Amino acid sequence: METTHDLAGTAAIVTGASRGLGREFAVHLARSGANVTITARSAEGLEETASLLPGARGAVEIVVGDVTDPSVAERAVARSVQRFGGVDVLVNNAGAMAVGSVADMDVDEWWGVVNVNVRAPLIWTKAVLPSMRARRAGTIINVSSRGAYTQHPYASAYCASKAALSQLTSCLAAELADVGIIVLAFGPAALTGLARSLFETEAMPAPRRQFYESYFTANPDELLRNTLQLFGFLLRGGADHLSGHYVGSRVDGFDTPDELRARLPAS
């Protein structure tokens, strides 16, 4: 990936950064010059992520803990404020998936997905808002999914939680419109652990598994490249005029920077 320096000095927090897209997002931020606080439950995974940044211009802080624990969010924000002067960017990336039919799935397991995918972003958002409000600036990227808007049988907990996250994004953006804080729901298109769970479990009927596998494995490098390109575009303010909206993966393709530049806020 090409190194850019547009984010030099920016202070960012990425949740779920011990692997997958969280790691990719953290690497992109650090290589772009941002100072990054990375968090997840796996200390080993976070250390591995940090080890990928020896040439990064930005500094890295590690905070180990459960994303649903408010004290972990408070600790991460305090660390970022103390070392980097505040929080400019929050990437609510940590996510959960449970695959199975509504009839058969345990209610607590179903609700556990909502806890990670909705309650956790709320916790982290509330934790960073004082710093962002003080600066009257900031960007919150909530990692959502096109599943928030389309039917995905046997993934109801994930889809319902992402729909709630996208609506939280919309409401929060309206609340913060006069403060200078941008809030976006971002739907990546990349092969991740969550994506694999859609086609590597027998809880999903074979035809659906084959559909997901063909989509995510046909050209994974291109999917990741498009995802990171759009992620960087959002970080650099390219879609600020769409605050409160969903951007990214759609049924008919994947948003490009040029398309987002031309899109009206009401779309």
C-alpha positions in Angstrom: 0.0 0.0 0.0 1.3 3.5 -0.9 2.3 5.6 2.1 0.7 8.9 2.5 1.2 11.6 5.1 -2.0 13.6 5.0 -2.9 12.6 8.6 0.4 13.7 10.3 -0.2 14.4 14.0 -3.8 13.1 14.0 -4.7 11.1 17.1 -6.8 8.0 16.2 -8.4 5.1 18.1 -9.2 1.8 16.4 -11.2 -0.9 18.2 -10.8 -4.6 17.2 -7.3 -3.9 15.9 -5.6 -7.2 16.8 -6.4 -8.7 13.4 -8.4 -8.4 10.1 -9.7 -5.0 9.0 -9.0 -3.4 12.3 -5.3 -4.2 11.8 -5.5 -2.9 8.2 -7.1 0.3 9.4 -4.5 0.9 12.1 -1.7 0.3 9.6 -3.2 2.7 7.1 -3.6 5.4 9.8 -0.1 5.0 11.2 1.5 4.9 7.7 -0.4 8.1 6.9 1.3 9.8 9.9 -1.4 9.4 12.5 -0.7 8.5 16.2 -2.8 5.4 16.8 -4.2 3.8 19.9 -5.2 0.2 19.1 -7.4 -1.9 21.3 -8.7 -5.5 21.5 -8.9 -8.4 23.9 -5.8 -10.1 22.5 -2.5 -8.6 23.7 -0.6 -10.9 21.4 -2.6 -9.8 18.4 -2.2 -6.1 19.3 1.6 -6.6 19.6 1.6 -8.2 16.2 -0.3 -5.3 14.7 2.2 -2.8 16.3 5.1 -4.8 15.0 3.9 -4.1 11.4 4.5 -0.4 12.0 8.3 0.0 12.5 8.5 2.5 9.7 5.4 4.4 10.4 5.6 8.1 11.1 2.9 8.0 13.8 3.3 6.5 17.3 1.3 3.6 18.6 -0.3 2.9 22.0 -1.8 -0.5 23.0 -4.8 -0.9 25.3 -5.9 -4.4 26.0 -9.5 -5.1 27.0 -13.1 -6.0 26.1 -14.7 -3.5 23.7 -17.9 -3.7 25.7 -16.3 -2.6 28.9 -16.7 1.2 29.5 -13.5 1.3 31.6 -11.4 0.1 28.6 -12.8 2.9 26.5 -12.1 5.4 29.2 -8.5 4.1 29.6 -7.9 4.2 25.8 -9.2 7.8 25.5 -7.1 8.9 28.5 -4.0 7.3 27.0 -4.6 9.1 23.7 -5.3 12.4 25.4 -2.2 12.2 27.6 0.2 11.1 24.9 -1.2 12.6 21.7 -3.2 15.5 23.0 -6.8 14.3 22.3 -8.8 12.1 19.9 -9.4 13.2 16.3 -10.6 9.9 14.8 -12.5 7.0 16.3 -12.9 3.8 14.2 -15.6 1.6 15.7 -14.4 -1.5 14.0 -14.8 -4.3 16.5 -17.7 -6.6 15.5 -19.4 -9.9 16.1 -21.3 -12.4 14.0 -23.7 -15.3 14.9 -25.0 -17.5 12.1 -28.2 -19.4 12.4 -31.9 -19.3 12.0 -34.0 -17.1 14.2 -36.0 -20.1 15.3 -32.9 -22.1 16.4 -30.5 -19.4 17.7 -30.2 -18.8 21.5 -31.6 -15.4 22.4 -28.6 -14.5 24.5 -26.2 -15.4 21.7 -28.3 -13.3 19.3 -28.3 -10.3 21.7 -24.6 -10.7 22.3 -24.0 -9.6 18.7 -26.0 -6.5 19.4 -24.0 -5.8 22.5 -20.7 -5.8 20.5 -22.0 -4.2 17.3 -24.2 -1.4 18.8 -23.6 -1.0 22.6 -19.8 -1.0 22.2 -19.7 1.8 19.5 -22.1 3.8 21.8 -19.7 3.4 24.7 -16.6 4.4 22.7 -18.4 7.3 21.0 -19.5 8.7 24.4 -15.9 8.3 25.6 -14.3 10.3 22.8 -16.9 13.1 22.5 -15.5 15.3 25.2 -12.2 15.5 23.4 -13.8 16.1 20.0 -16.2 18.7 21.4 -13.4 20.6 23.0 -11.7 20.8 19.6 -15.0 21.3 17.7 -13.7 18.7 15.3 -13.4 15.0 14.8 -14.4 12.0 12.7 -16.2 8.9 13.9 -16.3 6.0 11.5 -18.8 3.2 12.4 -18.0 0.0 10.6 -21.5 -1.0 9.3 -22.5 -3.3 6.4 -24.7 -3.5 3.4 -26.4 -6.2 5.5 -28.1 -3.3 7.4 -30.1 -2.6 4.3 -30.5 -6.0 2.5 -31.8 -9.4 3.4 -29.3 -11.9 4.7 -31.1 -15.0 6.0 -29.3 -16.7 8.9 -27.4 -13.6 9.8 -30.3 -11.7 11.4 -28.4 -10.6 14.5 -25.6 -9.1 12.5 -28.0 -7.4 10.1 -30.2 -6.0 12.8 -27.2 -4.7 14.8 -25.7 -3.0 11.7 -29.0 -1.4 10.9 -29.2 -0.1 14.4 -25.6 1.2 14.1 -26.3 2.9 10.9 -29.3 4.6 12.4 -27.2 5.6 15.5 -24.8 7.2 13.0 -27.6 9.2 11.4 -29.0 10.5 14.6 -25.6 11.3 16.1 -24.5 13.2 13.0 -27.6 15.4 13.3 -26.8 16.0 17.0 -23.3 17.0 16.2 -23.8 18.9 13.0 -23.1 22.3 14.6 -20.0 21.1 16.5 -17.9 20.1 13.5 -17.9 16.3 14.2 -18.4 14.0 11.2 -20.0 10.6 11.7 -20.2 8.1 8.9 -21.4 4.5 8.6 -18.8 2.6 6.5 -19.6 -0.8 4.8 -16.3 -2.5 3.9 -16.0 -5.1 1.2 -13.2 -7.4 2.3 -12.6 -11.0 3.3 -12.5 -11.0 7.1 -13.1 -13.5 9.9 -16.7 -12.4 10.1 -17.1 -12.9 6.4 -15.6 -16.4 6.6 -18.1 -17.3 9.3 -20.8 -16.9 6.7 -19.5 -19.7 4.6 -17.5 -21.8 7.0 -20.3 -23.0 9.2 -23.0 -25.6 8.6 -25.5 -23.3 10.3 -25.8 -21.5 7.0 -27.5 -23.6 4.2 -25.2 -24.7 1.5 -26.5 -22.5 -1.3 -26.1 -19.4 0.8 -22.6 -20.5 1.9 -21.6 -20.9 -1.7 -22.9 -17.4 -2.6 -20.9 -15.8 0.2 -17.8 -17.8 -0.5 -17.8 -16.9 -4.2 -18.3 -13.2 -3.4 -15.6 -12.8 -0.8 -13.0 -15.1 -2.3 -13.2 -14.3 -6.0 -10.9 -11.3 -5.8 -10.0 -10.7 -2.1 -7.0 -8.4 -2.9 -9.2 -6.1 -5.0 -11.9 -6.0 -2.2 -9.3 -5.0 0.4 -7.7 -2.5 -1.9 -11.1 -0.8 -2.6 -12.0 -0.8 1.1 -8.7 0.8 2.2 -8.9 3.4 -0.6 -12.3 4.5 0.5 -11.3 4.4 4.2 -8.5 6.8 3.5 -10.8 9.0 1.5 -13.2 9.2 4.4 -10.4 10.0 6.8 -9.2 12.9 4.7 -12.6 14.5 4.6 -13.7 13.5 1.2 -17.2 12.5 2.4 -17.7 15.1 5.1 -20.7 16.4 3.3 -22.4 13.0 3.7 -22.1 13.0 7.5 -24.8 10.7 8.9 -25.0 8.6 5.8 -23.9 5.1 4.9 -21.1 4.6 2.3 -19.2 1.6 1.0 -20.4 -1.8 -0.1 -23.8 -1.9 -1.9 -25.7 -4.6 -3.7 -24.8 -3.0 -7.0 -21.2 -2.4 -6.3 -18.8 -0.4 -4.1 -18.8 3.4 -3.7 -15.8 5.2 -5.2 -14.3 8.5 -4.1 -15.6 10.1 -7.3 -19.1 8.9 -6.7 -19.1 10.2 -3.2 -17.8 13.6 -4.2 -20.8 14.0 -6.5 -23.4 12.5 -4.2 -25.9 14.9 -2.6 -26.4 14.7 1.2 -30.0 13.8 0.8 -29.2 10.7 -1.3 
